[in-house]
């Protein structure tokens, strides 16, 4: 299933994809293998809002039916 729309908010008629991008970063980090090569494409340090990390992580679990 595709839950992309669940992570994208609309504010003032414009799409806010920040939470979607953060979900991609979290999932890439979680699924990275210690024996694999990290190319750094999906990792970023631009997100500094701790609560947004928590909310996004919780949302990932809800989308997986593990709320």
Beta strands, then each sheet from edge to edge (+ up, - down):
strand 1: 9-11
strand 2: 14-16
sheet 1: 1+ 2-
end
